């Protein structure tokens, strides 16, 4: 085709006007890309500036951090910082060997007072909660029906006694006639049998009279034991049935006993002391095992072991003069079976369990601790007997042991030179550090180490 063809010429002429708009479209298409590149460059410059600022800040903070952490900075701050600890001195003393068991206060006598006869309750002569003596009258039942029966039986007794007397006189006459051969032997024997019969009748009448006298005595209801009466269980005017209606409960309080249990493994140790005639002391503590209620002595040991629980029952007696022990009260009974004299005692707060077994952190001078395995014996809940491993006068760590290791540097907190008893009573918080013994600079060290760690993590993330 010829290049000068009208068709090609027209076509070329048709696209020439559109050339300028196409360039404008391409320009608008690449304009956002240029802005995006500019933003990326600005972000990179900001990141570089931020890292440069942090680097300057870290360099400025390093001298102060190194001073606080013993020459180490930033991320390793506090690794060799001396741990604040509390200590106690190993002492010598007597350690009582105490066996503890759960017990219940049990009265020596608890009597439910009931009437032995039936009748109407006419008088109530006690006040609820009062102390009574054995024989004191508590209530009274209408005695008139029994008095009437007594009079009737007494009349029968008098009549039968008269018949008996007459039969005896007849027997004497028959015996006289029999000696004179004026009467047969059979009549004498018959009269003798009649005398025996009348004697039996008189004896029965006498028993009825005595029974009614006893019933009249039963109308006066008395206390069988010394103790305290409880709440009245029947009111005056009610009809009481014999041996079925309870009137009141009387409980003996002086003395009172505590029945408690011990594991069967401890029975042999207790029985050796009992057979030797030792008077073993028993102390009763409240439910929380914090307050001593009363002190008594061991009275007896049960004769068999309960196979279901593997325990044996023991009874201890208490004077209970102040009435601190109350019937059916739950107590913790502590039986002292022996005393270890001159024992080496260590606070329980210093004892630890681990791979060496039972061990303590022993102060090696004033600035370092060492791990010392020990063997222990008896304990009273506050102190423990050390059989081997420690000597009196040694100092052991009682507070701040959770982050220690063998040879770790330590610093003794102010006021930590207390005796073993006070050191054992110190209770750490949840982190194992003593609440009242943490110094102010220790808090600053912890904060500086934590801040350095956060900066280090931010640099790694970038």
C-alpha positions as CSV (number, residue, x, y, z in Angstrom):
1,X,0.0,0.0,0.0
2,X,1.2,3.5,-0.7
3,X,2.3,5.6,2.2
4,X,0.4,8.5,0.8
5,X,-2.8,6.5,0.9
6,X,-5.7,8.5,2.2
7,X,-6.5,5.7,4.7
8,X,-3.1,5.7,6.4
9,X,-2.9,9.4,6.3
10,X,-6.2,9.7,8.0
11,X,-5.3,7.1,10.6
12,X,-2.1,8.9,11.4
13,X,-3.8,12.1,11.6
14,X,-6.4,10.6,14.0
15,X,-3.8,9.5,16.6
16,X,-1.7,12.7,16.5
17,X,-4.2,14.7,18.5
18,X,-4.2,11.9,21.3
19,X,-0.5,11.8,21.9
20,X,-0.5,14.7,24.4
21,X,-3.3,13.1,26.7
22,X,-1.5,9.8,26.8
23,X,1.6,11.5,28.3
24,X,-0.5,13.2,30.9
25,X,-2.0,9.8,32.0
26,X,1.4,8.3,32.5
27,X,2.5,11.3,34.5
28,X,-0.5,11.0,36.8
29,X,0.1,7.2,37.2
30,X,3.7,7.7,38.5
31,X,3.0,10.6,40.8
32,X,1.9,8.5,43.9
33,X,4.9,6.3,43.5
34,X,7.2,9.3,43.9
35,X,5.4,10.3,47.1
36,X,5.6,6.7,48.5
37,X,9.4,6.7,47.9
38,X,9.7,10.1,49.6
39,X,7.7,8.8,52.7
40,X,9.9,5.7,52.9
41,X,13.1,7.8,52.8
42,X,11.7,10.0,55.6
43,X,10.8,7.0,57.7
44,X,14.3,5.6,57.3
45,X,15.8,8.9,58.3
46,X,13.5,9.0,61.4
47,X,14.5,5.4,62.5
48,X,18.2,6.3,62.1
49,X,17.8,9.4,64.2
50,X,15.9,7.4,66.9
51,X,18.6,4.8,67.1
52,X,21.3,7.5,67.3
53,X,19.3,9.1,70.2
54,X,19.0,5.8,72.1
55,X,22.7,5.1,71.7
56,X,23.5,8.4,73.2
57,X,21.1,7.8,76.1
58,X,22.5,4.3,76.8
59,X,26.0,5.7,76.9
60,X,25.0,8.4,79.3
61,X,23.2,5.8,81.6
62,X,26.0,3.3,81.7
63,X,28.2,5.0,84.4
64,X,25.4,5.2,86.9
65,X,24.2,1.6,86.2
66,X,27.7,0.3,86.4
67,X,28.1,2.0,89.8
68,X,25.0,0.5,91.2
69,X,25.5,-3.1,89.8
70,X,29.2,-3.5,90.7
71,X,30.8,-2.5,87.4
72,X,28.5,-4.3,85.1
73,X,26.1,-2.4,82.9
74,X,22.8,-2.6,81.0
75,X,21.7,-6.1,80.3
76,X,23.9,-7.9,82.9
77,X,23.1,-5.6,85.7
78,X,22.4,-7.3,89.1
79,X,23.8,-10.8,88.1
80,X,26.4,-10.6,90.9
81,X,24.6,-8.1,93.1
82,X,24.8,-9.2,96.8
83,X,21.4,-10.7,97.9
84,X,19.9,-9.1,101.0
85,X,19.3,-11.8,103.6
86,X,18.2,-12.2,107.2
87,X,20.2,-14.5,109.4
88,X,19.8,-16.3,112.8
89,X,22.2,-17.9,115.1
90,X,22.2,-21.6,115.9
91,X,21.6,-22.0,119.6
92,X,21.6,-24.7,122.2
93,X,18.5,-25.6,124.3
94,X,16.0,-28.2,125.4
95,X,13.6,-29.6,122.8
96,X,10.4,-31.3,124.1
97,X,9.3,-34.3,122.1
98,X,5.7,-33.6,121.4
99,X,3.1,-35.8,119.8
100,X,0.0,-34.1,118.4
101,X,-3.4,-35.4,117.7
102,X,-7.0,-34.2,117.2
103,X,-9.2,-34.4,120.2
104,X,-12.7,-33.8,121.6
105,X,-13.5,-32.5,125.0
106,X,-15.5,-35.4,126.7
107,X,-17.1,-35.0,130.1
108,X,-16.5,-37.8,132.6
109,X,-20.3,-38.0,133.2
110,X,-23.2,-36.8,131.1
111,X,-26.5,-37.8,132.6
112,X,-29.9,-37.4,131.0
113,X,-32.2,-37.1,134.1
114,X,-35.5,-39.0,133.7
115,X,-38.2,-40.0,136.2
116,X,-38.4,-43.6,137.4
117,X,-42.1,-43.3,138.0
118,X,-45.0,-41.9,136.1
119,X,-47.0,-38.9,137.2
120,X,-47.6,-35.2,136.9
121,X,-44.6,-32.8,137.2
122,X,-45.6,-30.5,140.0
123,X,-42.3,-28.6,140.6
124,X,-39.1,-27.6,138.7
125,X,-36.5,-26.7,141.2
126,X,-33.5,-25.9,139.0
127,X,-32.4,-22.9,137.0
128,X,-31.1,-23.6,133.5
129,X,-27.3,-23.5,133.4
130,X,-26.8,-23.6,137.2
131,X,-24.2,-25.7,138.9
132,X,-25.6,-28.5,141.1
133,X,-24.3,-31.1,143.5
134,X,-25.0,-34.8,143.6
135,X,-28.3,-35.2,145.6
136,X,-29.7,-31.7,144.9
137,X,-33.4,-31.9,144.1
138,X,-34.2,-30.9,140.5
139,X,-37.9,-31.6,140.1
140,X,-40.9,-33.1,142.0
141,X,-43.7,-35.4,140.9
142,X,-47.2,-35.5,142.5
143,X,-46.8,-38.2,145.2
144,X,-50.4,-38.4,146.4
145,X,-51.3,-41.5,144.4
146,X,-48.4,-43.4,145.8
147,X,-49.1,-42.2,149.3
148,X,-52.6,-43.7,149.0
149,X,-51.3,-47.0,147.8
150,X,-48.8,-47.0,150.6
151,X,-51.6,-46.6,153.1
152,X,-53.5,-49.5,151.5
153,X,-50.6,-51.8,151.6
154,X,-49.8,-50.9,155.1
155,X,-53.4,-51.9,156.1
156,X,-53.0,-55.3,154.3
157,X,-49.7,-55.8,156.1
158,X,-51.2,-55.1,159.5
159,X,-54.1,-57.6,158.8
160,X,-51.8,-60.3,157.6
161,X,-49.5,-59.8,160.5
162,X,-52.5,-60.3,162.9
163,X,-53.4,-63.6,161.0
164,X,-49.8,-64.7,161.3
165,X,-49.7,-64.0,165.0
166,X,-52.9,-66.0,165.5
167,X,-51.7,-68.9,163.5
168,X,-48.5,-69.0,165.6
169,X,-50.5,-69.2,168.8
170,X,-52.6,-72.0,167.4
171,X,-49.5,-73.9,166.5
172,X,-48.2,-73.6,170.1
173,X,-51.5,-75.0,171.4
174,X,-51.4,-77.9,168.9
175,X,-47.9,-78.7,169.8
176,X,-48.8,-78.8,173.5
177,X,-51.8,-81.1,172.8
178,X,-49.7,-83.3,170.6
179,X,-47.2,-83.9,173.5
180,X,-50.2,-84.9,175.6
181,X,-51.4,-87.2,172.9
182,X,-54.6,-85.2,172.7
183,X,-54.3,-84.3,169.0
184,X,-53.0,-86.0,166.0
185,X,-49.6,-85.2,164.4
186,X,-51.4,-84.2,161.2
187,X,-53.2,-81.3,162.8
188,X,-49.9,-80.0,164.1
189,X,-48.2,-80.2,160.7
190,X,-51.2,-78.5,159.0
191,X,-51.1,-75.6,161.5
192,X,-47.3,-75.3,161.0
193,X,-47.9,-75.0,157.2
194,X,-50.5,-72.3,157.8
195,X,-48.0,-70.3,159.9
196,X,-45.5,-70.5,157.0
197,X,-48.2,-69.3,154.6
198,X,-49.1,-66.3,156.7
199,X,-45.4,-65.4,157.1
200,X,-45.1,-65.3,153.3
201,X,-48.2,-63.1,153.0
202,X,-46.7,-60.7,155.5
203,X,-43.4,-60.6,153.6
204,X,-45.2,-59.8,150.4
205,X,-47.2,-57.1,152.1
206,X,-44.0,-55.7,153.5
207,X,-42.5,-55.6,150.0
208,X,-45.5,-53.7,148.7
209,X,-45.1,-51.2,151.5
210,X,-41.4,-50.8,150.8
211,X,-42.1,-50.3,147.1
212,X,-44.5,-47.6,147.6
213,X,-42.1,-45.8,150.0
214,X,-39.5,-46.0,147.3
215,X,-41.9,-44.6,144.7
216,X,-42.7,-41.7,147.0
217,X,-38.9,-41.1,147.3
218,X,-38.7,-41.2,143.4
219,X,-41.2,-38.3,143.3
220,X,-38.2,-36.2,144.4
221,X,-35.9,-36.2,141.3
222,X,-32.3,-35.4,142.3
223,X,-29.1,-34.9,140.4
224,X,-26.9,-38.0,140.3
225,X,-23.6,-36.1,139.8
226,X,-22.0,-32.8,140.3
227,X,-22.2,-30.7,137.2
228,X,-24.1,-28.1,135.2
229,X,-27.7,-28.5,134.2
230,X,-28.6,-27.8,130.6
231,X,-31.9,-26.5,129.1
232,X,-35.2,-27.7,130.6
233,X,-36.7,-30.3,128.3
234,X,-40.2,-30.6,129.9
235,X,-42.3,-28.0,131.6
236,X,-44.1,-28.1,134.9
237,X,-47.6,-29.6,134.7
238,X,-46.8,-32.2,132.1
239,X,-47.5,-35.9,132.6
240,X,-44.2,-37.8,132.8
241,X,-43.8,-41.4,131.8
242,X,-41.4,-43.6,133.7
243,X,-38.0,-43.8,132.1
244,X,-39.1,-42.2,128.8
245,X,-39.5,-38.5,129.4
246,X,-36.2,-36.5,129.7
247,X,-36.3,-33.7,132.2
248,X,-32.8,-32.2,131.9
249,X,-29.2,-33.1,131.1
250,X,-26.5,-32.8,133.8
251,X,-22.9,-32.6,132.6
252,X,-19.8,-32.9,134.9
253,X,-17.3,-30.2,134.2
254,X,-14.8,-30.6,137.1
255,X,-12.6,-32.5,136.1
256,X,-13.1,-33.0,132.4
257,X,-11.3,-35.1,129.9
258,X,-10.0,-34.8,126.3
259,X,-10.1,-37.9,124.1
260,X,-7.6,-37.7,121.3
261,X,-5.9,-40.0,118.8
262,X,-2.3,-40.7,117.9
263,X,-0.9,-42.8,115.1
264,X,-0.2,-46.4,115.9
265,X,3.6,-45.9,115.3
266,X,3.7,-43.6,118.4
267,X,2.0,-46.1,120.7
268,X,5.2,-47.9,121.7
269,X,6.9,-44.6,122.7
270,X,4.0,-43.6,124.9
271,X,3.5,-47.0,126.5
272,X,7.2,-47.1,127.5
273,X,6.7,-43.9,129.5
274,X,3.4,-45.0,131.0
275,X,4.9,-48.3,132.2
276,X,7.8,-46.4,133.7
277,X,5.3,-44.4,135.8
278,X,5.9,-41.1,134.1
279,X,3.3,-38.4,134.5
280,X,3.0,-37.2,130.9
281,X,1.8,-33.6,130.3
282,X,-1.0,-32.9,127.7
283,X,-1.7,-29.4,126.5
284,X,-5.0,-28.5,124.8
285,X,-4.9,-25.9,122.0
286,X,-7.8,-24.2,120.2
287,X,-9.0,-25.1,116.7
288,X,-6.5,-22.7,115.1
289,X,-3.6,-24.3,117.1
290,X,-2.5,-20.9,118.3
291,X,-3.8,-20.5,121.8
292,X,-3.2,-22.9,124.7
293,X,-6.5,-23.5,126.5
294,X,-5.5,-25.8,129.4
295,X,-2.8,-28.1,130.7
296,X,-3.5,-31.6,132.1
297,X,-2.1,-35.0,132.3
298,X,-2.4,-38.3,130.5
299,X,-4.9,-40.6,132.2
300,X,-5.1,-43.8,130.2
301,X,-4.5,-45.3,126.8
302,X,-7.1,-47.4,125.0
303,X,-6.6,-51.2,124.8
304,X,-6.8,-51.6,121.1
305,X,-6.0,-49.8,117.8
306,X,-8.7,-48.8,115.4
307,X,-8.0,-50.8,112.3
308,X,-9.9,-48.4,110.0
309,X,-7.8,-45.4,110.8
310,X,-4.6,-46.9,112.3
311,X,-4.9,-44.8,115.4
312,X,-5.3,-45.4,119.1
313,X,-7.4,-43.3,121.5
314,X,-6.0,-41.7,124.6
315,X,-7.7,-39.8,127.5
316,X,-6.2,-36.8,129.3
317,X,-7.7,-35.2,132.4
318,X,-7.9,-31.5,133.0
319,X,-9.0,-29.7,136.2
320,X,-10.9,-27.2,134.1
321,X,-11.2,-24.8,137.1
322,X,-11.8,-21.8,134.8
323,X,-14.1,-23.9,132.5
324,X,-12.1,-23.0,129.4
325,X,-12.9,-26.5,128.1
326,X,-16.4,-27.0,127.0
327,X,-18.1,-30.4,126.3
328,X,-17.8,-31.6,122.7
329,X,-15.3,-28.8,121.9
330,X,-12.7,-29.6,119.2
331,X,-9.1,-29.2,120.4
332,X,-5.5,-30.0,119.3
333,X,-3.9,-32.1,122.0
334,X,-0.2,-32.1,122.3
335,X,1.4,-34.9,124.4
336,X,4.9,-34.3,125.7
337,X,6.5,-37.8,125.9
338,X,10.2,-36.8,126.3
339,X,12.7,-33.8,126.3
340,X,15.9,-33.7,124.4
341,X,18.4,-31.9,126.7
342,X,21.2,-29.6,125.3
343,X,20.1,-30.0,121.7
344,X,21.4,-27.9,118.8
345,X,18.4,-25.9,117.6
346,X,17.9,-24.2,114.2
347,X,14.9,-22.1,113.1
348,X,12.6,-23.9,110.8
349,X,12.7,-20.9,108.4
350,X,16.3,-21.8,107.6
351,X,15.6,-25.4,106.5
352,X,15.5,-26.2,102.8
353,X,14.9,-29.4,100.8
354,X,16.7,-30.2,97.6
355,X,19.2,-32.5,95.9
356,X,21.5,-32.6,99.0
357,X,18.4,-33.5,101.1
358,X,17.8,-31.2,104.0
359,X,20.3,-28.3,103.9
360,X,20.8,-24.7,105.1
361,X,22.7,-21.7,103.8
362,X,25.6,-21.2,106.2
363,X,27.2,-17.8,106.5
364,X,30.9,-18.0,105.4
365,X,32.1,-14.8,106.9
366,X,29.9,-11.7,106.5
367,X,29.7,-11.6,102.7
368,X,29.2,-15.1,101.3
369,X,27.1,-18.2,102.0
370,X,27.8,-21.9,101.5
371,X,25.4,-24.9,101.2
372,X,25.5,-27.1,104.3
373,X,23.6,-30.5,104.3
374,X,22.3,-31.4,107.8
375,X,20.5,-34.2,109.6
376,X,17.5,-33.1,111.6
377,X,15.6,-34.7,114.6
378,X,12.6,-33.5,116.6
379,X,10.7,-30.3,115.9
380,X,8.2,-28.2,117.8
381,X,7.0,-26.3,114.8
382,X,9.3,-23.3,115.3
383,X,12.7,-24.9,115.9
384,X,14.2,-28.2,114.8
385,X,17.0,-30.3,116.4
386,X,20.1,-30.6,114.3
387,X,21.7,-34.0,114.7
388,X,24.7,-33.2,112.6
389,X,26.0,-30.6,110.2
390,X,25.8,-27.5,112.4
391,X,27.4,-26.2,115.6
392,X,26.1,-23.8,118.2
393,X,27.0,-20.3,117.2
394,X,26.8,-20.9,113.4
395,X,24.8,-18.3,111.4
396,X,22.3,-19.5,108.9
397,X,20.1,-17.7,106.4
398,X,16.4,-17.5,107.3
399,X,15.2,-14.9,104.8
400,X,16.0,-14.4,101.1
401,X,17.1,-18.0,100.3
402,X,15.1,-18.3,97.1
403,X,17.7,-16.7,94.9
404,X,20.9,-18.0,96.7
405,X,23.4,-20.6,95.5
406,X,26.6,-22.0,96.9
407,X,29.2,-19.3,97.2
408,X,26.7,-16.5,96.4
409,X,27.6,-13.0,97.8
410,X,25.1,-11.6,100.3
411,X,24.6,-8.6,102.5
412,X,23.0,-8.8,105.9
413,X,20.0,-6.5,106.3
414,X,19.9,-4.1,109.2
415,X,18.4,-5.7,112.2
416,X,18.9,-9.2,110.9
417,X,21.2,-10.2,113.8
418,X,18.2,-11.5,115.8
419,X,17.9,-14.6,117.8
420,X,16.6,-17.9,116.3
421,X,13.1,-17.4,117.6
422,X,12.6,-14.0,116.0
423,X,14.2,-15.1,112.8
424,X,11.9,-18.1,112.5
425,X,8.9,-15.8,113.0
426,X,9.8,-13.6,110.0
427,X,7.5,-14.3,107.1
428,X,8.6,-13.5,103.6
429,X,6.3,-12.2,100.9
430,X,5.4,-14.0,97.8
431,X,8.8,-13.5,96.1
432,X,10.8,-14.8,99.1
433,X,12.2,-11.4,100.2
434,X,11.5,-9.9,103.6
435,X,9.0,-7.2,103.3
436,X,10.5,-5.0,106.0
437,X,14.1,-5.7,105.2
438,X,14.4,-4.6,101.5
439,X,16.7,-1.5,101.2
440,X,15.8,1.5,99.0
441,X,18.8,1.1,96.7
442,X,17.8,-2.5,96.0
443,X,14.6,-1.2,94.4
444,X,16.6,1.2,92.3
445,X,18.9,-1.6,91.1
446,X,16.0,-3.7,90.1
447,X,14.4,-0.9,88.2
448,X,17.7,0.0,86.4
449,X,18.2,-3.6,85.4
450,X,14.7,-3.9,84.1
451,X,15.0,-0.6,82.1
452,X,18.2,-1.8,80.5
453,X,16.6,-5.1,79.5
454,X,13.7,-3.2,77.8
455,X,16.1,-1.1,75.8
456,X,18.1,-4.1,74.8
457,X,15.0,-5.9,73.5
458,X,13.9,-2.8,71.6
459,X,17.3,-2.6,69.8
460,X,17.1,-6.3,68.9
461,X,13.6,-5.8,67.5
462,X,14.8,-3.0,65.3
